[in-house]
Amino acid sequence: MIERENIKGESMSLLGKELKEGLIELESVGCCIDTKLGITYPMYVDGTYDEDGECHLEDIETDEWFDALSVEDTKIVDDCMLELGIA
């Protein structure tokens, strides 16, 4: 686990990995996405993500996930899919 200081300067444990460069949070579906690869990762409440829970956009089997995207997040996902040629 990663250690980070909270607002009060106290040490706290994080559940997963902190967002790295190239990952964009999709707040409406509780995920982040690597737009260069089209891979999504579930996010924890503390803002970290689960690196082992990866799922490629092409492997998302239900429309429910896509329907739950906010307008802003839909644009991010659509742009990613167009860039990768999977739209």
VOPAGU-2260 file (C-alpha; in pm, 1 decimal, decimal comma):
REM VOPAGU-2260
SITE   aa  ch    i         X         Y         Z
SITE  MET   A    0       0,0       0,0       0,0
SITE  ILE   A    1     103,0     357,2     -63,1
SITE  GLU   A    2     132,4     605,2     222,1
SITE  ARG   A    3      14,6     963,4     179,2
SITE  GLU   A    4     -40,4    1247,5     423,0
SITE  ASN   A    5    -393,8    1376,5     464,5
SITE  ILE   A    6    -485,9    1743,3     507,7
SITE  LYS   A    7    -391,9    1730,2     875,9
SITE  GLY   A    8     -47,6    1589,9     794,1
SITE  GLU   A    9    -135,4    1245,8     928,2
SITE  SER   A   10     -12,3     939,1     740,4
SITE  MET   A   11    -283,4     735,2     568,6
SITE  SER   A   12    -273,9     416,8     360,8
SITE  LEU   A   13    -399,8     419,9       5,3
SITE  LEU   A   14    -579,9     121,1    -140,9
SITE  GLY   A   15    -416,8     116,4    -484,3
SITE  LYS   A   16    -184,0     309,2    -711,7
SITE  GLU   A   17    -198,6     684,5    -756,4
SITE  LEU   A   18    -299,5     807,6   -1101,8
SITE  LYS   A   19       1,3     821,9   -1327,6
SITE  GLU   A   20      55,0    1050,4   -1622,6
SITE  GLY   A   21    -166,2     957,9   -1916,0
SITE  LEU   A   22    -457,2     833,4   -1703,4
SITE  ILE   A   23    -776,9    1037,1   -1701,0
SITE  GLU   A   24   -1044,1     994,6   -1436,5
SITE  LEU   A   25   -1392,3     905,3   -1561,7
SITE  GLU   A   26   -1575,0    1014,7   -1248,9
SITE  SER   A   27   -1922,0     920,4   -1375,0
SITE  VAL   A   28   -1834,6     548,6   -1388,3
SITE  GLY   A   29   -1575,9     528,5   -1110,5
SITE  CYS   A   30   -1288,9     445,8   -1344,5
SITE  CYS   A   31    -985,0     597,3   -1504,7
SITE  ILE   A   32    -871,7     538,6   -1860,5
SITE  ASP   A   33    -539,8     514,9   -2036,9
SITE  THR   A   34    -637,1     692,4   -2357,4
SITE  LYS   A   35    -330,0     573,1   -2546,2
SITE  LEU   A   36    -423,0     206,0   -2491,6
SITE  GLY   A   37    -800,1     218,5   -2437,8
SITE  ILE   A   38    -771,1      41,9   -2102,6
SITE  THR   A   39    -992,1     131,6   -1807,9
SITE  TYR   A   40    -916,3      68,9   -1440,5
SITE  PRO   A   41   -1159,4      79,2   -1147,5
SITE  MET   A   42   -1092,9     354,8    -896,9
SITE  TYR   A   43   -1107,5     350,5    -520,3
SITE  VAL   A   44   -1275,2     618,1    -309,4
SITE  ASP   A   45    -933,7     753,7    -207,2
SITE  GLY   A   46    -853,6     846,3    -570,6
SITE  THR   A   47    -615,0     558,4    -642,4
SITE  TYR   A   48    -682,6     291,4    -902,7
SITE  ASP   A   49    -670,1     -87,4    -920,0
SITE  GLU   A   50    -397,2    -173,8   -1170,0
SITE  ASP   A   51    -500,2    -541,1   -1164,4
SITE  GLY   A   52    -861,3    -463,0   -1263,1
SITE  GLU   A   53    -785,5    -346,2   -1615,6
SITE  CYS   A   54   -1046,5    -379,2   -1889,7
SITE  HIS   A   55   -1003,4    -274,2   -2252,2
SITE  LEU   A   56   -1284,9     -66,4   -2402,0
SITE  GLU   A   57   -1352,0    -341,4   -2656,3
SITE  ASP   A   58   -1403,0    -591,3   -2372,4
SITE  ILE   A   59   -1680,2    -393,4   -2201,7
SITE  GLU   A   60   -1978,9    -613,8   -2283,0
SITE  THR   A   61   -2271,9    -407,9   -2158,1
SITE  ASP   A   62   -2416,6     -79,4   -2278,4
SITE  GLU   A   63   -2488,7       6,1   -1914,4
SITE  TRP   A   64   -2129,9     126,6   -1860,8
SITE  PHE   A   65   -2139,3     349,2   -2170,3
SITE  ASP   A   66   -2488,1     477,8   -2082,0
SITE  ALA   A   67   -2363,9     579,3   -1735,3
SITE  LEU   A   68   -2090,2     806,7   -1876,9
SITE  SER   A   69   -2141,8    1179,2   -1825,6
SITE  VAL   A   70   -2135,9    1404,1   -2131,2
SITE  GLU   A   71   -1776,8    1505,2   -2052,2
SITE  ASP   A   72   -1663,3    1145,5   -1995,5
SITE  THR   A   73   -1842,5    1029,1   -2312,7
SITE  LYS   A   74   -1634,5    1276,9   -2514,7
SITE  ILE   A   75   -1313,2    1142,7   -2358,3
SITE  VAL   A   76   -1409,6     780,6   -2433,3
SITE  ASP   A   77   -1536,2     859,6   -2785,4
SITE  ASP   A   78   -1216,8    1049,7   -2871,6
SITE  CYS   A   79   -1008,8     760,5   -2738,4
SITE  MET   A   80   -1204,2     504,7   -2943,2
SITE  LEU   A   81   -1172,5     715,3   -3258,4
SITE  GLU   A   82    -798,5     758,7   -3202,8
SITE  LEU   A   83    -758,4     381,4   -3159,4
SITE  GLY   A   84    -986,9     297,9   -3453,2
SITE  ILE   A   85   -1236,7     102,9   -3244,7
SITE  ALA   A   86   -1537,9     336,2   -3273,1
